[in-house]
Amino acid sequence: MVEVRYFAAIADAVGKPGELLDLPAGSTIADLCASITATYGPKLEPMLAVCAYLIGDELTRDSTTLLPARVDVLPPFAGG
Protein backbone atom coordinates (compact mmCIF):
# COMPACT_ATOMS: atom_id res chain seq x y z
CA MET A 1 0.00 0.00 0.00
CA VAL A 2 1.13 3.50 -0.83
CA GLU A 3 -0.34 6.58 0.84
CA VAL A 4 -0.81 9.24 -1.82
CA ARG A 5 -1.48 12.82 -0.79
CA TYR A 6 -2.78 15.25 -3.42
CA PHE A 7 -2.39 19.02 -3.29
CA ALA A 8 -3.91 22.06 -5.01
CA ALA A 9 -5.25 21.45 -8.53
CA ILE A 10 -4.57 17.72 -8.50
CA ALA A 11 -6.61 17.35 -5.28
CA ASP A 12 -9.42 19.26 -6.96
CA ALA A 13 -9.17 17.06 -10.07
CA VAL A 14 -9.42 13.77 -8.14
CA GLY A 15 -11.89 15.18 -5.62
CA LYS A 16 -10.00 14.29 -2.46
CA PRO A 17 -6.84 15.16 -0.53
CA GLY A 18 -5.43 11.66 -0.58
CA GLU A 19 -5.95 7.93 -0.68
CA LEU A 20 -4.28 4.56 -0.20
CA LEU A 21 -3.38 2.75 -3.40
CA ASP A 22 -2.63 -0.95 -3.57
CA LEU A 23 0.54 -0.83 -5.67
CA PRO A 24 3.01 -3.73 -5.60
CA ALA A 25 6.50 -3.46 -4.13
CA GLY A 26 8.91 -2.02 -6.65
CA SER A 27 6.33 0.34 -8.16
CA THR A 28 7.56 3.63 -9.59
CA ILE A 29 6.15 7.10 -10.10
CA ALA A 30 5.22 5.99 -13.63
CA ASP A 31 3.17 3.13 -12.13
CA LEU A 32 1.50 5.58 -9.75
CA CYS A 33 0.59 7.90 -12.62
CA ALA A 34 -0.79 4.98 -14.64
CA SER A 35 -2.95 3.93 -11.68
CA ILE A 36 -4.26 7.45 -11.11
CA THR A 37 -5.02 7.87 -14.82
CA ALA A 38 -6.79 4.49 -14.94
CA THR A 39 -8.94 5.49 -11.98
CA TYR A 40 -9.71 9.13 -12.77
CA GLY A 41 -9.38 9.26 -16.54
CA PRO A 42 -6.95 10.43 -19.21
CA LYS A 43 -7.75 14.10 -18.51
CA LEU A 44 -5.22 13.83 -15.67
CA GLU A 45 -2.29 12.75 -17.87
CA PRO A 46 -1.19 16.29 -18.79
CA MET A 47 -1.46 17.42 -15.18
CA LEU A 48 0.49 14.45 -13.82
CA ALA A 49 3.19 15.04 -16.44
CA VAL A 50 4.03 18.43 -14.91
CA CYS A 51 3.63 17.44 -11.26
CA ALA A 52 6.52 17.03 -8.86
CA TYR A 53 6.56 14.15 -6.41
CA LEU A 54 7.75 14.56 -2.85
CA ILE A 55 9.35 11.40 -1.53
CA GLY A 56 10.67 11.86 1.97
CA ASP A 57 12.55 15.16 1.80
CA GLU A 58 13.33 14.87 -1.92
CA LEU A 59 11.35 16.46 -4.72
CA THR A 60 11.54 14.59 -8.03
CA ARG A 61 10.00 14.40 -11.48
CA ASP A 62 11.89 11.20 -12.39
CA SER A 63 9.23 8.66 -13.38
CA THR A 64 11.58 5.75 -12.61
CA THR A 65 11.84 6.68 -8.91
CA LEU A 66 10.67 3.86 -6.64
CA LEU A 67 7.71 4.65 -4.42
CA PRO A 68 8.03 4.57 -0.65
CA ALA A 69 5.10 4.14 1.76
CA ARG A 70 3.99 7.77 1.16
CA VAL A 71 4.24 10.18 -1.75
CA ASP A 72 2.91 13.71 -2.20
CA VAL A 73 1.71 14.75 -5.65
CA LEU A 74 2.39 18.45 -6.19
CA PRO A 75 1.19 20.33 -9.26
CA PRO A 76 2.98 23.53 -10.27
CA PHE A 77 2.12 26.36 -7.90
CA ALA A 78 1.74 30.01 -8.79
CA GLY A 79 1.93 32.71 -6.25
CA GLY A 80 3.37 35.97 -5.28
N, CA, C and O of each residue as an XYZ file, in Angstrom:
320
protein
N       0.831     -1.186      0.000
C       0.000      0.000      0.000
C       0.876      1.250      0.000
O       1.905      1.312      0.672
N       0.446      2.221     -0.756
C       1.130      3.501     -0.827
C       0.124      4.590     -0.459
O      -0.960      4.661     -1.038
N       0.484      5.431      0.497
C      -0.344      6.576      0.836
C       0.002      7.691     -0.134
O       1.155      8.110     -0.229
N      -0.998      8.166     -0.849
C      -0.808      9.239     -1.824
C      -1.560     10.462     -1.314
O      -2.758     10.397     -1.039
N      -0.850     11.570     -1.192
C      -1.484     12.824     -0.791
C      -1.463     13.771     -1.991
O      -0.426     13.975     -2.623
N      -2.631     14.345     -2.290
C      -2.781     15.252     -3.415
C      -2.891     16.685     -2.896
O      -3.448     16.930     -1.826
N      -2.355     17.623     -3.670
C      -2.393     19.023     -3.287
C      -2.892     19.885     -4.435
O      -2.734     19.542     -5.607
N      -3.495     21.010     -4.076
C      -3.908     22.060     -5.009
C      -4.770     21.499     -6.147
O      -5.742     20.788     -5.894
N      -4.423     21.810     -7.375
C      -5.252     21.453     -8.533
C      -5.424     19.951     -8.702
O      -6.475     19.505     -9.162
N      -4.431     19.172     -8.348
C      -4.570     17.719     -8.499
C      -5.576     17.179     -7.482
O      -6.325     16.252     -7.792
N      -5.602     17.747     -6.272
C      -6.605     17.350     -5.279
C      -8.004     17.695     -5.780
O      -8.944     16.918     -5.614
N      -8.129     18.861     -6.390
C      -9.416     19.255     -6.960
C      -9.827     18.305     -8.082
O     -10.996     17.933     -8.185
N      -8.880     17.917     -8.913
C      -9.175     17.059    -10.068
C      -9.626     15.655     -9.654
O     -10.502     15.070    -10.292
N      -9.029     15.118     -8.589
C      -9.425     13.774     -8.144
C     -10.539     13.824     -7.100
O     -11.156     12.803     -6.794
N     -10.793     15.017     -6.553
C     -11.893     15.180     -5.624
C     -11.621     14.758     -4.193
O     -12.553     14.521     -3.425
N     -10.347     14.662     -3.830
C     -10.000     14.289     -2.456
C      -8.555     14.649     -2.166
O      -7.755     14.810     -3.088
N      -8.215     14.775     -0.889
C      -6.844     15.157     -0.530
C      -5.858     13.998     -0.513
O      -4.650     14.214     -0.428
N      -6.353     12.788     -0.590
C      -5.434     11.657     -0.575
C      -6.175     10.332     -0.575
O      -7.400     10.273     -0.479
N      -5.383      9.268     -0.686
C      -5.953      7.927     -0.683
C      -4.832      6.904     -0.530
O      -3.653      7.223     -0.679
N      -5.222      5.682     -0.232
C      -4.282      4.562     -0.199
C      -4.449      3.779     -1.487
O      -5.563      3.410     -1.860
N      -3.343      3.527     -2.161
C      -3.377      2.749     -3.395
C      -2.644      1.431     -3.177
O      -1.581      1.387     -2.559
N      -3.225      0.377     -3.689
C      -2.630     -0.946     -3.567
C      -1.697     -1.177     -4.756
O      -2.073     -1.792     -5.754
N      -0.475     -0.670     -4.624
C       0.537     -0.834     -5.668
C       1.574     -1.838     -5.171
O       1.936     -1.813     -3.995
N       2.053     -2.713     -6.039
C       3.014     -3.725     -5.602
C       4.380     -3.130     -5.265
O       4.740     -2.050     -5.734
N       5.121     -3.857     -4.448
C       6.497     -3.458     -4.126
C       7.270     -3.280     -5.423
O       7.084     -4.036     -6.377
N       8.122     -2.295     -5.451
C       8.908     -2.022     -6.645
C       8.223     -1.099     -7.639
O       8.750     -0.852     -8.724
N       7.037     -0.582     -7.271
C       6.333      0.340     -8.164
C       7.067      1.679     -8.220
O       7.756      2.074     -7.279
N       6.899      2.355     -9.340
C       7.559      3.631     -9.589
C       6.532      4.753     -9.714
O       5.323      4.518     -9.687
N       7.034      5.959     -9.849
C       6.149      7.096    -10.096
C       5.352      6.874    -11.382
O       4.180      7.245    -11.446
N       5.955      6.286    -12.388
C       5.223      5.990    -13.627
C       4.052      5.049    -13.349
O       2.969      5.233    -13.904
N       4.256      4.050    -12.499
C       3.174      3.133    -12.133
C       2.070      3.871    -11.379
O       0.884      3.628    -11.603
N       2.468      4.766    -10.492
C       1.504      5.578     -9.746
C       0.664      6.402    -10.714
O      -0.562      6.428    -10.608
N       1.311      7.066    -11.645
C       0.591      7.899    -12.625
C      -0.360      7.058    -13.464
O      -1.477      7.489    -13.752
N       0.066      5.869    -13.856
C      -0.792      4.978    -14.637
C      -2.021      4.569    -13.826
O      -3.126      4.497    -14.365
N      -1.834      4.305    -12.544
C      -2.945      3.925    -11.678
C      -3.928      5.078    -11.502
O      -5.142      4.884    -11.567
N      -3.399      6.276    -11.280
C      -4.257      7.454    -11.113
C      -5.036      7.721    -12.398
O      -6.234      8.002    -12.352
N      -4.370      7.636    -13.529
C      -5.023      7.868    -14.821
C      -6.097      6.814    -15.090
O      -7.169      7.133    -15.605
N      -5.808      5.562    -14.743
C      -6.790      4.492    -14.944
C      -8.035      4.723    -14.083
O      -9.153      4.412    -14.495
N      -7.829      5.264    -12.898
C      -8.944      5.493    -11.981
C      -9.738      6.747    -12.321
O     -10.969      6.722    -12.308
N      -9.052      7.835    -12.622
C      -9.712      9.131    -12.770
C      -9.814      9.627    -14.208
O     -10.433     10.661    -14.461
N      -9.225      8.914    -15.140
C      -9.383      9.261    -16.541
C      -8.180      9.954    -17.156
O      -7.349     10.529    -16.454
N      -8.099      9.888    -18.482
C      -6.951     10.427    -19.215
C      -6.812     11.937    -19.124
O      -5.762     12.477    -19.473
N      -7.852     12.635    -18.660
C      -7.746     14.099    -18.512
C      -6.644     14.479    -17.522
O      -6.153     15.608    -17.542
N      -6.253     13.538    -16.654
C      -5.218     13.830    -15.666
C      -3.800     13.657    -16.208
O      -2.848     14.142    -15.597
N      -3.644     12.984    -17.329
C      -2.294     12.746    -17.866
C      -1.472     14.022    -18.021
O      -0.332     14.057    -17.558
N      -2.001     15.077    -18.655
C      -1.188     16.295    -18.795
C      -0.821     16.913    -17.448
O       0.283     17.432    -17.283
N      -1.731     16.860    -16.497
C      -1.459     17.424    -15.180
C      -0.381     16.621    -14.457
O       0.543     17.197    -13.883
N      -0.496     15.301    -14.484
C       0.491     14.448    -13.815
C       1.873     14.596    -14.445
O       2.889     14.442    -13.767
N       1.909     14.893    -15.735
C       3.191     15.040    -16.436
C       3.989     16.241    -15.940
O       5.214     16.256    -16.062
N       3.322     17.242    -15.386
C       4.029     18.429    -14.909
C       4.127     18.490    -13.383
O       4.699     19.426    -12.825
N       3.565     17.484    -12.721
C       3.634     17.443    -11.257
C       5.035     17.076    -10.791
O       5.812     16.442    -11.506
N       5.327     17.497     -9.573
C       6.517     17.030     -8.863
C       6.021     16.060     -7.792
O       4.865     16.113     -7.370
N       6.910     15.187     -7.370
C       6.556     14.151     -6.409
C       7.516     14.243     -5.238
O       8.732     14.131     -5.395
N       6.938     14.452     -4.054
C       7.746     14.559     -2.845
C       7.837     13.190     -2.193
O       6.839     12.602     -1.777
N       9.065     12.705     -2.121
C       9.350     11.404     -1.531
C      10.334     11.650     -0.400
O      11.502     11.965     -0.627
N       9.839     11.499      0.828
C      10.668     11.865      1.967
C      10.916     13.359      1.928
O       9.975     14.153      1.928
N      12.183     13.742      1.896
C      12.551     15.155      1.803
C      12.991     15.554      0.401
O      13.461     16.672      0.189
N      12.842     14.643     -0.558
C      13.334     14.874     -1.917
C      12.182     15.101     -2.890
O      11.212     14.344     -2.917
N      12.307     16.146     -3.677
C      11.350     16.458     -4.722
C      11.896     15.921     -6.034
O      13.050     16.177     -6.377
N      11.069     15.171     -6.779
C      11.537     14.593     -8.031
C      10.444     14.639     -9.097
O       9.253     14.733     -8.798
N      10.885     14.569    -10.331
C      10.000     14.397    -11.479
C      10.430     13.158    -12.282
O       9.921     12.912    -13.375
N      11.356     12.399    -11.736
C      11.893     11.200    -12.393
C      10.881     10.060    -12.274
O      10.645      9.546    -11.180
N      10.292      9.672    -13.390
C       9.235      8.658    -13.383
C       9.734      7.265    -13.010
O       8.927      6.371    -12.756
N      11.039      7.069    -12.974
C      11.581      5.754    -12.610
C      11.872      5.631    -11.113
O      12.333      4.585    -10.657
N      11.605      6.689    -10.349
C      11.839      6.676     -8.912
C      10.905      5.671     -8.240
O       9.701      5.659     -8.500
N      11.467      4.836     -7.380
C      10.670      3.858     -6.639
C       9.826      4.569     -5.586
O      10.256      5.547     -4.976
N       8.615      4.051     -5.390
C       7.708      4.649     -4.422
C       7.972      4.113     -3.025
O       8.175      2.913     -2.845
N       7.970      4.993     -2.044
C       8.031      4.567     -0.646
C       6.603      4.343     -0.138
O       5.681      4.175     -0.936
N       6.422      4.339      1.170
C       5.099      4.144      1.758
C       4.197      5.365      1.577
O       2.974      5.241      1.640
N       4.792      6.556      1.351
C       3.990      7.769      1.160
C       4.624      8.663      0.115
O       5.843      8.831      0.076
N       3.781      9.236     -0.734
C       4.244     10.177     -1.749
C       3.242     11.325     -1.844
O       2.031     11.112     -1.779
N       3.754     12.529     -1.997
C       2.906     13.711     -2.201
C       2.974     14.109     -3.663
O       4.055     14.191     -4.247
N       1.815     14.354     -4.248
C       1.714     14.753     -5.649
C       1.463     16.263     -5.675
O       0.437     16.745     -5.197
N       2.417     16.991     -6.241
C       2.393     18.454     -6.186
C       2.361     19.049     -7.586
O       3.350     18.969     -8.315
N       1.233     19.649     -7.969
C       1.186     20.335     -9.258
C       1.991     21.630     -9.175
O       2.340     22.068     -8.079
N       2.288     22.242    -10.313
C       2.978     23.534    -10.271
C       2.129     24.543     -9.496
O       0.907     24.587     -9.634
N       2.795     25.338     -8.693
C       2.117     26.364     -7.904
C       2.455     27.721     -8.476
O       3.566     27.954     -8.952
N       1.482     28.615     -8.423
C       1.739     30.006     -8.789
C       1.464     30.835     -7.547
O       0.607     30.491     -6.733
N       2.164     31.880     -7.416
C       1.926     32.710     -6.253
C       2.812     33.929     -6.258
O       3.669     34.100     -7.125
N       2.593     34.748     -5.301
C       3.366     35.966     -5.275
C       3.734     36.374     -3.888
O       4.395     37.396     -3.700
